[in-house]
Amino acid sequence: MRESAFQGTDLAGQITIVTAGNTGISLETTKTLATAGATIIVPARDIEKATKTWRALPT
């Protein structure tokens, strides 16, 4: 498992917005924030592509 920048940080109750959070480095940022407990809002231009990406992620 990779070491996270947020390792040991509890972001429960925090809301973040990650633009383009369904691709590339923003997707990795989104995953890391979610692992730390944050609620994440991900604006996306292509809702079908974003939905497909999110459904493929482990919960």
C-alpha positions as a printed Julia matrix, in Angstrom:
59×3 Matrix{Float64}:
   0.0    0.0     0.0
   1.26   3.46   -0.88
   1.86   5.99    1.84
  -0.71   8.76    1.66
  -0.2   12.46    2.16
  -3.24  12.28    4.44
  -2.18   9.15    6.34
  -3.41   9.44    9.9
  -5.58  12.45    9.06
  -9.32  12.25    9.71
 -11.18  14.36    7.16
 -14.63  13.17    8.26
 -17.05  16.09    8.07
 -14.89  17.96    5.55
 -16.26  18.68    2.08
 -13.89  18.97   -0.86
 -14.37  19.81   -4.52
 -11.99  18.16   -6.99
 -12.33  19.4   -10.56
 -11.74  16.69  -13.18
 -11.76  14.25  -10.27
 -12.72  11.31  -12.42
  -9.47  11.15  -14.44
  -5.71  11.25  -14.02
  -4.03  12.75  -11.0
  -7.3   14.31   -9.86
  -8.81  10.82   -9.63
  -5.91   9.74   -7.41
  -6.44  12.84   -5.27
 -10.13  12.03   -5.01
  -9.38   8.45   -3.9
  -6.92   9.68   -1.28
  -9.34  12.24    0.13
 -12.11   9.63    0.25
  -9.85   7.2     2.09
  -9.24   9.94    4.68
 -13.02  10.27    5.16
 -13.78  13.45    3.23
 -17.0   14.03    1.35
 -16.04  14.8    -2.23
 -17.88  16.73   -4.92
 -16.61  15.97   -8.42
 -17.93  18.2   -11.21
 -17.76  16.37  -14.54
 -18.52  17.33  -18.13
 -19.22  13.75  -19.19
 -21.55  12.24  -16.58
 -21.58   8.82  -18.28
 -17.78   8.56  -18.19
 -17.65   9.78  -14.6
 -20.33   7.32  -13.5
 -18.51   4.46  -15.19
 -15.27   5.42  -13.41
 -16.94   5.66  -10.0
 -18.74   2.34  -10.34
 -15.39   0.62  -11.08
 -13.85   1.85   -7.81
 -13.85  -0.37   -4.73
 -16.03   0.88   -1.9
